[in-house]
Amino acid sequence: MPLKRLDSQKDIVSFHETEGRLFSATHEELLTGWTTDIYFLKTRDVLRSAGLLETPVTAEVFTRKSGIFAGIEEVLRLFRTFPEPPVVEAVPEGSAFEAKEVLMRITGTYESFGLYETVLLGMLASSTGWATAARECVDAAEGRNVLCFGARHVHPAVAPVMERAAKIAGCSAMSCILAAKLCGEEPKGTIPHAAILIVGDTVRLAKLYDSQIPAEEPRIVLVDTFKDEAEETIRVAECLGDKLSGIRLDTPGERGGVTPDLVREIRWRLDKAGYSKVQVIATGGLTPDRIRLMNDAGASVYGVGSYITHGTQRDMTMDLKMVDGRPIAKRGRLPGIIENQRLERVL
């Protein structure tokens, strides 16, 4: 039976855990208010009893740290499901912002959006944190492609949200299938070590891989599973010849990880052997600082996971600044709206 939009505390009394379900919220639960904090539902009951639930208000959203703004499109999709959505202004998604800058302004009755304060702030906080970390990597790469490989580091329910935020920040592609499809793109990625381990030899795997993937898809092969990376690189290059687009390095920390010296040696050997068009793709625990070192060593593409997914979330705050046409604010905040010329009407 479809869930109805929460309206009062009475609506949650009959809910009981459904045995065997996953703990992540469904889209229906998000849209009907089930992931909000209980005090916003209590607020509805209190304001309704005083005849104030439909009071006109203006709220503003900000955060105390600078970053790259993301998540507004998801908030708008939430609001578009409302019977009477509020008016929304926001800075452009993907743009840099300063600490305490007003990022979003919402105008409407409190009844129209107040219940969803928890939800919209969470959407913005997570996406903005991921986008900020991704932009740091993109900037460090200095024009080289950065692919987001972070889905394995977050709960699968939010992996598409995370990878979309990375895309907004400038990442060229993403590996999560649903994330890419929701962005109107195709997922990008090669093969894991598991395939090579099962086949038993990197070159044999390269041949099988070449025979199975579409002709237009780049041939990129991992070269750190069994043998020395430089040796394996040349073996694969000689096997695939002009078909080989790139080799991927993902050397584990137990073997020293992917270092600038390793990248430099492989780039040198590829060039000397006549494979200058073969790209060196570096992955594995990359950070902006490590990416900058890899640039000079000859890396062409980066796959980044944990640095993006571990990006510090931006704690978003929503304050009421106008109530029934009167400037107002809690102590410590400035009453009335704060002008920001970058705000654009988005809903």
FIROVO-228122 format. One record per residue (C-alpha): x, z, y; residue in one letter; residue number from 1. Coordinates in steps of 0.25 Angstrom, whole numbers, plus 5000, padded with zeros to 4 digits. Example, Ala and Ser with C-alpha at 12.3 -4.5 7.8 and 13.67 -1.06 7.14 Angstrom:
2
@east:5049; up:5031; north:4982; aa:A; i:1;
@east:5055; up:5029; north:4996; aa:S; i:2;
This chain:
347
@east:5000; up:5000; north:5000; aa:M; i:1;
@east:5006; up:4996; north:5014; aa:P; i:2;
@east:5011; up:5008; north:5022; aa:L; i:3;
@east:5004; up:5010; north:5035; aa:K; i:4;
@east:5012; up:5012; north:5048; aa:R; i:5;
@east:5014; up:5027; north:5050; aa:L; i:6;
@east:5005; up:5034; north:5060; aa:D; i:7;
@east:5005; up:5049; north:5058; aa:S; i:8;
@east:5011; up:5059; north:5049; aa:Q; i:9;
@east:4998; up:5058; north:5040; aa:K; i:10;
@east:5003; up:5045; north:5036; aa:D; i:11;
@east:5015; up:5050; north:5029; aa:I; i:12;
@east:5009; up:5061; north:5021; aa:V; i:13;
@east:5005; up:5053; north:5009; aa:S; i:14;
@east:5018; up:5046; north:5007; aa:F; i:15;
@east:5025; up:5049; north:4994; aa:H; i:16;
@east:5039; up:5044; north:4989; aa:E; i:17;
@east:5037; up:5031; north:4980; aa:T; i:18;
@east:5045; up:5034; north:4967; aa:E; i:19;
@east:5056; up:5024; north:4965; aa:G; i:20;
@east:5056; up:5017; north:4979; aa:R; i:21;
@east:5069; up:5015; north:4987; aa:L; i:22;
@east:5072; up:5025; north:4998; aa:F; i:23;
@east:5073; up:5014; north:5009; aa:S; i:24;
@east:5061; up:5011; north:5017; aa:A; i:25;
@east:5053; up:4999; north:5015; aa:T; i:26;
@east:5050; up:4989; north:5027; aa:H; i:27;
@east:5035; up:4994; north:5027; aa:E; i:28;
@east:5040; up:5009; north:5028; aa:E; i:29;
@east:5049; up:5005; north:5040; aa:L; i:30;
@east:5038; up:4998; north:5047; aa:L; i:31;
@east:5027; up:5008; north:5045; aa:T; i:32;
@east:5036; up:5020; north:5050; aa:G; i:33;
@east:5040; up:5027; north:5037; aa:W; i:34;
@east:5054; up:5028; north:5041; aa:T; i:35;
@east:5052; up:5035; north:5054; aa:T; i:36;
@east:5055; up:5049; north:5057; aa:D; i:37;
@east:5043; up:5058; north:5055; aa:I; i:38;
@east:5043; up:5064; north:5069; aa:Y; i:39;
@east:5039; up:5050; north:5075; aa:F; i:40;
@east:5027; up:5051; north:5066; aa:L; i:41;
@east:5024; up:5065; north:5071; aa:K; i:42;
@east:5025; up:5060; north:5085; aa:T; i:43;
@east:5014; up:5050; north:5083; aa:R; i:44;
@east:5005; up:5061; north:5078; aa:D; i:45;
@east:5008; up:5070; north:5090; aa:V; i:46;
@east:5007; up:5059; north:5101; aa:L; i:47;
@east:4994; up:5054; north:5094; aa:R; i:48;
@east:4988; up:5068; north:5095; aa:S; i:49;
@east:4991; up:5068; north:5110; aa:A; i:50;
@east:4986; up:5054; north:5113; aa:G; i:51;
@east:5000; up:5049; north:5116; aa:L; i:52;
@east:5004; up:5040; north:5105; aa:L; i:53;
@east:5002; up:5028; north:5112; aa:E; i:54;
@east:5010; up:5032; north:5125; aa:T; i:55;
@east:5018; up:5021; north:5131; aa:P; i:56;
@east:5033; up:5023; north:5129; aa:V; i:57;
@east:5047; up:5016; north:5131; aa:T; i:58;
@east:5058; up:5020; north:5122; aa:A; i:59;
@east:5073; up:5016; north:5123; aa:E; i:60;
@east:5083; up:5015; north:5111; aa:V; i:61;
@east:5098; up:5018; north:5113; aa:F; i:62;
@east:5110; up:5023; north:5106; aa:T; i:63;
@east:5122; up:5031; north:5110; aa:R; i:64;
@east:5133; up:5021; north:5105; aa:K; i:65;
@east:5135; up:5007; north:5108; aa:S; i:66;
@east:5134; up:4996; north:5097; aa:G; i:67;
@east:5127; up:4983; north:5093; aa:I; i:68;
@east:5112; up:4983; north:5094; aa:F; i:69;
@east:5104; up:4979; north:5081; aa:A; i:70;
@east:5091; up:4982; north:5074; aa:G; i:71;
@east:5081; up:4979; north:5085; aa:I; i:72;
@east:5075; up:4967; north:5077; aa:E; i:73;
@east:5072; up:4976; north:5066; aa:E; i:74;
@east:5065; up:4986; north:5076; aa:V; i:75;
@east:5057; up:4974; north:5082; aa:L; i:76;
@east:5052; up:4970; north:5068; aa:R; i:77;
@east:5048; up:4984; north:5066; aa:L; i:78;
@east:5040; up:4984; north:5079; aa:F; i:79;
@east:5034; up:4971; north:5077; aa:R; i:80;
@east:5026; up:4977; north:5065; aa:T; i:81;
@east:5019; up:4987; north:5075; aa:F; i:82;
@east:5005; up:4985; north:5079; aa:P; i:83;
@east:5009; up:4986; north:5094; aa:E; i:84;
@east:5024; up:4985; north:5095; aa:P; i:85;
@east:5031; up:4990; north:5107; aa:P; i:86;
@east:5039; up:4982; north:5117; aa:V; i:87;
@east:5054; up:4982; north:5114; aa:V; i:88;
@east:5067; up:4979; north:5122; aa:E; i:89;
@east:5080; up:4979; north:5116; aa:A; i:90;
@east:5095; up:4974; north:5118; aa:V; i:91;
@east:5098; up:4962; north:5109; aa:P; i:92;
@east:5101; up:4964; north:5095; aa:E; i:93;
@east:5116; up:4963; north:5092; aa:G; i:94;
@east:5120; up:4966; north:5106; aa:S; i:95;
@east:5130; up:4977; north:5110; aa:A; i:96;
@east:5125; up:4989; north:5117; aa:F; i:97;
@east:5131; up:5002; north:5124; aa:E; i:98;
@east:5128; up:5016; north:5121; aa:A; i:99;
@east:5114; up:5021; north:5126; aa:K; i:100;
@east:5110; up:5007; north:5130; aa:E; i:101;
@east:5095; up:5005; north:5128; aa:V; i:102;
@east:5094; up:4996; north:5116; aa:L; i:103;
@east:5079; up:4996; north:5115; aa:M; i:104;
@east:5067; up:4999; north:5123; aa:R; i:105;
@east:5053; up:5001; north:5117; aa:I; i:106;
@east:5040; up:5001; north:5125; aa:T; i:107;
@east:5026; up:5004; north:5119; aa:G; i:108;
@east:5017; up:5015; north:5115; aa:T; i:109;
@east:5024; up:5026; north:5107; aa:Y; i:110;
@east:5014; up:5024; north:5096; aa:E; i:111;
@east:5020; up:5009; north:5095; aa:S; i:112;
@east:5034; up:5013; north:5091; aa:F; i:113;
@east:5037; up:5028; north:5091; aa:G; i:114;
@east:5035; up:5030; north:5076; aa:L; i:115;
@east:5047; up:5020; north:5073; aa:Y; i:116;
@east:5058; up:5027; north:5082; aa:E; i:117;
@east:5066; up:5031; north:5069; aa:T; i:118;
@east:5064; up:5017; north:5063; aa:V; i:119;
@east:5069; up:5009; north:5075; aa:L; i:120;
@east:5080; up:5018; north:5079; aa:L; i:121;
@east:5085; up:5017; north:5064; aa:G; i:122;
@east:5084; up:5002; north:5064; aa:M; i:123;
@east:5092; up:5001; north:5077; aa:L; i:124;
@east:5103; up:5012; north:5073; aa:A; i:125;
@east:5107; up:5006; north:5060; aa:S; i:126;
@east:5107; up:4991; north:5064; aa:S; i:127;
@east:5115; up:4994; north:5077; aa:T; i:128;
@east:5125; up:5002; north:5070; aa:G; i:129;
@east:5127; up:4991; north:5059; aa:W; i:130;
@east:5127; up:4980; north:5070; aa:A; i:131;
@east:5138; up:4988; north:5078; aa:T; i:132;
@east:5147; up:4989; north:5067; aa:A; i:133;
@east:5145; up:4975; north:5063; aa:A; i:134;
@east:5148; up:4970; north:5077; aa:R; i:135;
@east:5161; up:4978; north:5077; aa:E; i:136;
@east:5166; up:4970; north:5064; aa:C; i:137;
@east:5161; up:4957; north:5070; aa:V; i:138;
@east:5169; up:4959; north:5083; aa:D; i:139;
@east:5181; up:4963; north:5075; aa:A; i:140;
@east:5180; up:4950; north:5067; aa:A; i:141;
@east:5182; up:4942; north:5080; aa:E; i:142;
@east:5173; up:4931; north:5076; aa:G; i:143;
@east:5176; up:4931; north:5061; aa:R; i:144;
@east:5163; up:4933; north:5052; aa:N; i:145;
@east:5159; up:4947; north:5048; aa:V; i:146;
@east:5149; up:4948; north:5036; aa:L; i:147;
@east:5141; up:4960; north:5034; aa:C; i:148;
@east:5143; up:4966; north:5020; aa:F; i:149;
@east:5137; up:4979; north:5022; aa:G; i:150;
@east:5124; up:4980; north:5014; aa:A; i:151;
@east:5131; up:4988; north:5003; aa:R; i:152;
@east:5134; up:4999; north:5012; aa:H; i:153;
@east:5120; up:5002; north:5017; aa:V; i:154;
@east:5106; up:5005; north:5010; aa:H; i:155;
@east:5101; up:4991; north:5006; aa:P; i:156;
@east:5088; up:4993; north:5014; aa:A; i:157;
@east:5096; up:4992; north:5027; aa:V; i:158;
@east:5106; up:4982; north:5022; aa:A; i:159;
@east:5099; up:4970; north:5029; aa:P; i:160;
@east:5098; up:4978; north:5042; aa:V; i:161;
@east:5112; up:4981; north:5042; aa:M; i:162;
@east:5117; up:4967; north:5039; aa:E; i:163;
@east:5107; up:4962; north:5050; aa:R; i:164;
@east:5114; up:4971; north:5060; aa:A; i:165;
@east:5127; up:4966; north:5056; aa:A; i:166;
@east:5122; up:4952; north:5058; aa:K; i:167;
@east:5117; up:4955; north:5072; aa:I; i:168;
@east:5131; up:4961; north:5075; aa:A; i:169;
@east:5138; up:4948; north:5072; aa:G; i:170;
@east:5141; up:4948; north:5057; aa:C; i:171;
@east:5140; up:4934; north:5051; aa:S; i:172;
@east:5133; up:4937; north:5038; aa:A; i:173;
@east:5128; up:4947; north:5029; aa:M; i:174;
@east:5129; up:4949; north:5014; aa:S; i:175;
@east:5115; up:4957; north:5012; aa:C; i:176;
@east:5105; up:4946; north:5007; aa:I; i:177;
@east:5093; up:4952; north:5014; aa:L; i:178;
@east:5100; up:4955; north:5027; aa:A; i:179;
@east:5105; up:4940; north:5028; aa:A; i:180;
@east:5091; up:4934; north:5024; aa:K; i:181;
@east:5084; up:4943; north:5034; aa:L; i:182;
@east:5094; up:4938; north:5045; aa:C; i:183;
@east:5091; up:4923; north:5040; aa:G; i:184;
@east:5105; up:4921; north:5034; aa:E; i:185;
@east:5111; up:4920; north:5020; aa:E; i:186;
@east:5119; up:4932; north:5015; aa:P; i:187;
@east:5134; up:4930; north:5014; aa:K; i:188;
@east:5143; up:4936; north:5003; aa:G; i:189;
@east:5152; up:4932; north:4992; aa:T; i:190;
@east:5154; up:4939; north:4979; aa:I; i:191;
@east:5157; up:4954; north:4975; aa:P; i:192;
@east:5169; up:4959; north:4967; aa:H; i:193;
@east:5159; up:4961; north:4956; aa:A; i:194;
@east:5158; up:4946; north:4953; aa:A; i:195;
@east:5173; up:4944; north:4952; aa:I; i:196;
@east:5174; up:4957; north:4943; aa:L; i:197;
@east:5164; up:4951; north:4934; aa:I; i:198;
@east:5169; up:4937; north:4933; aa:V; i:199;
@east:5183; up:4943; north:4932; aa:G; i:200;
@east:5191; up:4933; north:4941; aa:D; i:201;
@east:5190; up:4930; north:4956; aa:T; i:202;
@east:5193; up:4915; north:4954; aa:V; i:203;
@east:5183; up:4914; north:4943; aa:R; i:204;
@east:5173; up:4921; north:4951; aa:L; i:205;
@east:5176; up:4911; north:4963; aa:A; i:206;
@east:5173; up:4899; north:4954; aa:K; i:207;
@east:5160; up:4905; north:4949; aa:L; i:208;
@east:5156; up:4909; north:4963; aa:Y; i:209;
@east:5159; up:4895; north:4968; aa:D; i:210;
@east:5150; up:4889; north:4958; aa:S; i:211;
@east:5138; up:4898; north:4961; aa:Q; i:212;
@east:5137; up:4898; north:4976; aa:I; i:213;
@east:5131; up:4887; north:4985; aa:P; i:214;
@east:5141; up:4877; north:4989; aa:A; i:215;
@east:5139; up:4880; north:5004; aa:E; i:216;
@east:5142; up:4895; north:5002; aa:E; i:217;
@east:5156; up:4900; north:5005; aa:P; i:218;
@east:5165; up:4903; north:4993; aa:R; i:219;
@east:5171; up:4917; north:4996; aa:I; i:220;
@east:5178; up:4925; north:4985; aa:V; i:221;
@east:5183; up:4939; north:4984; aa:L; i:222;
@east:5197; up:4940; north:4981; aa:V; i:223;
@east:5201; up:4955; north:4979; aa:D; i:224;
@east:5195; up:4958; north:4965; aa:T; i:225;
@east:5206; up:4956; north:4955; aa:F; i:226;
@east:5218; up:4950; north:4961; aa:K; i:227;
@east:5227; up:4951; north:4973; aa:D; i:228;
@east:5218; up:4945; north:4985; aa:E; i:229;
@east:5228; up:4935; north:4989; aa:A; i:230;
@east:5230; up:4930; north:4975; aa:E; i:231;
@east:5215; up:4929; north:4972; aa:E; i:232;
@east:5212; up:4922; north:4986; aa:T; i:233;
@east:5221; up:4911; north:4982; aa:I; i:234;
@east:5216; up:4910; north:4968; aa:R; i:235;
@east:5201; up:4909; north:4973; aa:V; i:236;
@east:5206; up:4899; north:4984; aa:A; i:237;
@east:5212; up:4890; north:4974; aa:E; i:238;
@east:5200; up:4891; north:4965; aa:C; i:239;
@east:5189; up:4887; north:4976; aa:L; i:240;
@east:5198; up:4879; north:4985; aa:G; i:241;
@east:5191; up:4874; north:4997; aa:D; i:242;
@east:5178; up:4880; north:4992; aa:K; i:243;
@east:5183; up:4894; north:4995; aa:L; i:244;
@east:5178; up:4899; north:5009; aa:S; i:245;
@east:5184; up:4913; north:5009; aa:G; i:246;
@east:5190; up:4925; north:5001; aa:I; i:247;
@east:5185; up:4939; north:5003; aa:R; i:248;
@east:5194; up:4951; north:5003; aa:L; i:249;
@east:5188; up:4965; north:4999; aa:D; i:250;
@east:5200; up:4972; north:4993; aa:T; i:251;
@east:5196; up:4987; north:4991; aa:P; i:252;
@east:5203; up:4998; north:4997; aa:G; i:253;
@east:5209; up:5002; north:4984; aa:E; i:254;
@east:5217; up:4990; north:4986; aa:R; i:255;
@east:5220; up:4991; north:5001; aa:G; i:256;
@east:5207; up:4984; north:5006; aa:G; i:257;
@east:5207; up:4971; north:5014; aa:V; i:258;
@east:5219; up:4972; north:5023; aa:T; i:259;
@east:5223; up:4963; north:5034; aa:P; i:260;
@east:5236; up:4960; north:5026; aa:D; i:261;
@east:5228; up:4956; north:5014; aa:L; i:262;
@east:5219; up:4946; north:5023; aa:V; i:263;
@east:5232; up:4941; north:5029; aa:R; i:264;
@east:5239; up:4938; north:5016; aa:E; i:265;
@east:5226; up:4931; north:5010; aa:I; i:266;
@east:5224; up:4923; north:5023; aa:R; i:267;
@east:5239; up:4918; north:5022; aa:W; i:268;
@east:5238; up:4914; north:5008; aa:R; i:269;
@east:5225; up:4907; north:5009; aa:L; i:270;
@east:5231; up:4899; north:5021; aa:D; i:271;
@east:5244; up:4896; north:5014; aa:K; i:272;
@east:5236; up:4891; north:5002; aa:A; i:273;
@east:5228; up:4881; north:5010; aa:G; i:274;
@east:5215; up:4890; north:5011; aa:Y; i:275;
@east:5215; up:4892; north:5025; aa:S; i:276;
@east:5200; up:4890; north:5026; aa:K; i:277;
@east:5197; up:4902; north:5016; aa:V; i:278;
@east:5192; up:4914; north:5024; aa:Q; i:279;
@east:5197; up:4928; north:5021; aa:V; i:280;
@east:5185; up:4937; north:5021; aa:I; i:281;
@east:5188; up:4952; north:5022; aa:A; i:282;
@east:5179; up:4963; north:5017; aa:T; i:283;
@east:5179; up:4977; north:5013; aa:G; i:284;
@east:5178; up:4989; north:5023; aa:G; i:285;
@east:5181; up:4981; north:5035; aa:L; i:286;
@east:5180; up:4987; north:5049; aa:T; i:287;
@east:5182; up:4981; north:5063; aa:P; i:288;
@east:5196; up:4986; north:5063; aa:D; i:289;
@east:5200; up:4980; north:5050; aa:R; i:290;
@east:5193; up:4967; north:5053; aa:I; i:291;
@east:5201; up:4965; north:5066; aa:R; i:292;
@east:5214; up:4966; north:5057; aa:L; i:293;
@east:5208; up:4956; north:5047; aa:M; i:294;
@east:5206; up:4946; north:5058; aa:N; i:295;
@east:5221; up:4945; north:5061; aa:D; i:296;
@east:5224; up:4944; north:5046; aa:A; i:297;
@east:5215; up:4932; north:5044; aa:G; i:298;
@east:5201; up:4937; north:5039; aa:A; i:299;
@east:5190; up:4927; north:5042; aa:S; i:300;
@east:5177; up:4935; north:5038; aa:V; i:301;
@east:5174; up:4950; north:5036; aa:Y; i:302;
@east:5164; up:4956; north:5027; aa:G; i:303;
@east:5160; up:4970; north:5033; aa:V; i:304;
@east:5151; up:4980; north:5026; aa:G; i:305;
@east:5153; up:4995; north:5028; aa:S; i:306;
@east:5158; up:4995; north:5042; aa:Y; i:307;
@east:5145; up:4988; north:5047; aa:I; i:308;
@east:5136; up:4997; north:5038; aa:T; i:309;
@east:5143; up:5010; north:5042; aa:H; i:310;
@east:5142; up:5006; north:5057; aa:G; i:311;
@east:5137; up:5018; north:5065; aa:T; i:312;
@east:5122; up:5018; north:5067; aa:Q; i:313;
@east:5118; up:5019; north:5082; aa:R; i:314;
@east:5109; up:5031; north:5084; aa:D; i:315;
@east:5097; up:5025; north:5091; aa:M; i:316;
@east:5089; up:5033; north:5101; aa:T; i:317;
@east:5075; up:5030; north:5106; aa:M; i:318;
@east:5070; up:5037; north:5118; aa:D; i:319;
@east:5057; up:5036; north:5125; aa:L; i:320;
@east:5060; up:5033; north:5140; aa:K; i:321;
@east:5046; up:5030; north:5145; aa:M; i:322;
@east:5033; up:5037; north:5141; aa:V; i:323;
@east:5020; up:5032; north:5147; aa:D; i:324;
@east:5027; up:5025; north:5158; aa:G; i:325;
@east:5035; up:5037; north:5162; aa:R; i:326;
@east:5051; up:5038; north:5161; aa:P; i:327;
@east:5054; up:5049; north:5151; aa:I; i:328;
@east:5066; up:5054; north:5142; aa:A; i:329;
@east:5070; up:5066; north:5134; aa:K; i:330;
@east:5081; up:5074; north:5141; aa:R; i:331;
@east:5095; up:5067; north:5141; aa:G; i:332;
@east:5089; up:5053; north:5142; aa:R; i:333;
@east:5085; up:5045; north:5154; aa:L; i:334;
@east:5070; up:5044; north:5156; aa:P; i:335;
@east:5064; up:5030; north:5158; aa:G; i:336;
@east:5069; up:5016; north:5152; aa:I; i:337;
@east:5084; up:5013; north:5154; aa:I; i:338;
@east:5086; up:4999; north:5158; aa:E; i:339;
@east:5094; up:4989; north:5149; aa:N; i:340;
@east:5095; up:4975; north:5154; aa:Q; i:341;
@east:5098; up:4971; north:5139; aa:R; i:342;
@east:5085; up:4975; north:5134; aa:L; i:343;
@east:5076; up:4963; north:5129; aa:E; i:344;
@east:5062; up:4963; north:5125; aa:R; i:345;
@east:5061; up:4961; north:5110; aa:V; i:346;
@east:5047; up:4965; north:5107; aa:L; i:347;
